[in-house]
Amino acid sequence: MEKARIKDVPQMHQLINYFAGKELMLPRPLSEIYENIRDYFVVRQGERVIACGALHVSWSDLAEIKSVAVAEQSQQQRIGAQLVEACLDEARELGIPTVFCLTYQPAFFEKFGFSQVDKMELPRKVWSECYSCPKFPDCDEVALVCNLG
Ligand SMILES: CC(C)(COP(=O)(O)OP(=O)(O)OC[C@H]1O[C@@H](n2cnc3c(N)ncnc32)[C@H](O)[C@@H]1OP(=O)(O)O)[C@@H](O)C(=O)NCCC(=O)NCCS
């Protein structure tokens, strides 16, 4: 588990958009990954990026876990769990008490203490990027929140 480097971005983009093509997560443009590169963790096997995930700060008391993706042949080896834990650790280090996510895989996030909430309970600030989402306004993702206490 490492922080992402700029040369990882094309592979991260490919990984995220592979799963987005299967409607398992939302697509991300290259530009957005470059702009937010400091949010991302990756897992590498040699030069190959086999997993990525990001923690994005939304506000003084809130951050979002985004774009958690593990290559199919590397799934079920606790790599996704390590990514989520790394994001939660970073939120703790920053002093951010609440982490949320929007996902089609709520049961995965529930393993880490997240619980489902009504999307409307999340502050409006969170929705800023939703306007550019291809699914807006018919969002079918599930919102979950984890309180770090
Ligand atoms: C969902 C995903 C990130 C899980 O990664 P992974 O490395 O395979 O998961 P892990 O091996 O770390 O699993 C950790 C735990 O979650 C469980 N789990 C894994 N995927 C799950 C899922 N889709 N739903 C429910 N539980 C899941 C595992 O069984 C394991 O449970 P355990 O602790 O009881 O043994 C991965 O399957 C993936 O990248 N999927 C495609 C993209 C996607 O759906 N991303 C979701 C976030 S937007």
The ligand as an SDF file (V2000), in Angstrom:
LIG
                    3D

 48 50  0  0  0  0  0  0  0  0999 V2000
  -15.4820   -4.4810   -3.8040 C   0  0  0  0  0  0  0  0  0  0  0  0
  -13.9650   -4.7060   -3.9110 C   0  0  0  0  0  0  0  0  0  0  0  0
  -13.2510   -3.3760   -3.7400 C   0  0  0  0  0  0  0  0  0  0  0  0
  -13.5600   -5.6590   -2.7590 C   0  0  0  0  0  0  0  0  0  0  0  0
  -12.1370   -5.8120   -2.7740 O   0  0  0  0  0  0  0  0  0  0  0  0
  -11.4360   -7.1740   -2.3300 P   0  0  0  0  0  0  0  0  0  0  0  0
   -9.9700   -6.9300   -2.2450 O   0  0  0  0  0  0  0  0  0  0  0  0
  -11.9030   -8.2760   -3.1990 O   0  0  0  0  0  0  0  0  0  0  0  0
  -12.0740   -7.3830   -0.8720 O   0  0  0  0  0  0  0  0  0  0  0  0
  -11.3460   -7.9860    0.4160 P   0  0  0  0  0  0  0  0  0  0  0  0
  -10.6600   -9.2670    0.0690 O   0  0  0  0  0  0  0  0  0  0  0  0
  -10.5190   -6.9390    1.0640 O   0  0  0  0  0  0  0  0  0  0  0  0
  -12.6300   -8.2820    1.3200 O   0  0  0  0  0  0  0  0  0  0  0  0
  -12.7690   -7.8220    2.6390 C   0  0  0  0  0  0  0  0  0  0  0  0
  -14.0910   -8.4030    3.1710 C   0  0  0  0  0  0  0  0  0  0  0  0
  -15.1770   -7.9200    2.3630 O   0  0  0  0  0  0  0  0  0  0  0  0
  -15.8840   -9.0060    1.7490 C   0  0  0  0  0  0  0  0  0  0  0  0
  -16.2840   -8.5710    0.4050 N   0  0  0  0  0  0  0  0  0  0  0  0
  -15.5100   -8.4100   -0.6870 C   0  0  0  0  0  0  0  0  0  0  0  0
  -16.2520   -7.9360   -1.7290 N   0  0  0  0  0  0  0  0  0  0  0  0
  -17.5140   -7.8020   -1.2580 C   0  0  0  0  0  0  0  0  0  0  0  0
  -18.7410   -7.3690   -1.8470 C   0  0  0  0  0  0  0  0  0  0  0  0
  -18.8260   -6.9660   -3.1210 N   0  0  0  0  0  0  0  0  0  0  0  0
  -19.8490   -7.3630   -1.0600 N   0  0  0  0  0  0  0  0  0  0  0  0
  -19.7910   -7.7740    0.2490 C   0  0  0  0  0  0  0  0  0  0  0  0
  -18.6500   -8.1860    0.8470 N   0  0  0  0  0  0  0  0  0  0  0  0
  -17.5420   -8.2070    0.1050 C   0  0  0  0  0  0  0  0  0  0  0  0
  -14.8740  -10.1540    1.7300 C   0  0  0  0  0  0  0  0  0  0  0  0
  -15.5330  -11.4000    1.6720 O   0  0  0  0  0  0  0  0  0  0  0  0
  -14.1520   -9.9380    3.0540 C   0  0  0  0  0  0  0  0  0  0  0  0
  -14.9790  -10.3790    4.1180 O   0  0  0  0  0  0  0  0  0  0  0  0
  -14.3880  -11.0370    5.4780 P   0  0  0  0  0  0  0  0  0  0  0  0
  -13.6240   -9.9210    6.1710 O   0  0  0  0  0  0  0  0  0  0  0  0
  -15.6050  -11.4620    6.2250 O   0  0  0  0  0  0  0  0  0  0  0  0
  -13.4890  -12.1480    5.0260 O   0  0  0  0  0  0  0  0  0  0  0  0
  -13.5710   -5.3970   -5.2320 C   0  0  0  0  0  0  0  0  0  0  0  0
  -14.3640   -6.5490   -5.4130 O   0  0  0  0  0  0  0  0  0  0  0  0
  -13.7180   -4.5070   -6.4540 C   0  0  0  0  0  0  0  0  0  0  0  0
  -12.8150   -3.7630   -6.7980 O   0  0  0  0  0  0  0  0  0  0  0  0
  -14.8840   -4.5910   -7.1360 N   0  0  0  0  0  0  0  0  0  0  0  0
  -15.1310   -3.8390   -8.3430 C   0  0  0  0  0  0  0  0  0  0  0  0
  -15.2330   -2.3540   -8.0720 C   0  0  0  0  0  0  0  0  0  0  0  0
  -16.2300   -2.0480   -6.9630 C   0  0  0  0  0  0  0  0  0  0  0  0
  -17.3150   -2.5830   -6.9060 O   0  0  0  0  0  0  0  0  0  0  0  0
  -15.8380   -1.1640   -6.0350 N   0  0  0  0  0  0  0  0  0  0  0  0
  -16.6840   -0.8520   -4.8880 C   0  0  0  0  0  0  0  0  0  0  0  0
  -16.3720    0.4430   -4.3150 C   0  0  0  0  0  0  0  0  0  0  0  0
  -16.9650    1.7990   -5.2940 S   0  0  0  0  0  0  0  0  0  0  0  0
  1  2  1  0
  2  3  1  0
  2  4  1  0
  2 36  1  0
  4  5  1  0
  5  6  1  0
  6  7  2  0
  6  8  1  0
  6  9  1  0
  9 10  1  0
 10 11  2  0
 10 12  1  0
 10 13  1  0
 13 14  1  0
 14 15  1  0
 15 16  1  0
 15 30  1  0
 16 17  1  0
 17 18  1  0
 17 28  1  0
 18 19  1  0
 18 27  1  0
 19 20  2  0
 20 21  1  0
 21 22  1  0
 21 27  2  0
 22 23  1  0
 22 24  2  0
 24 25  1  0
 25 26  2  0
 26 27  1  0
 28 29  1  0
 28 30  1  0
 30 31  1  0
 31 32  1  0
 32 33  2  0
 32 34  1  0
 32 35  1  0
 36 37  1  0
 36 38  1  0
 38 39  2  0
 38 40  1  0
 40 41  1  0
 41 42  1  0
 42 43  1  0
 43 44  2  0
 43 45  1  0
 45 46  1  0
 46 47  1  0
 47 48  1  0
M  END
$$$$
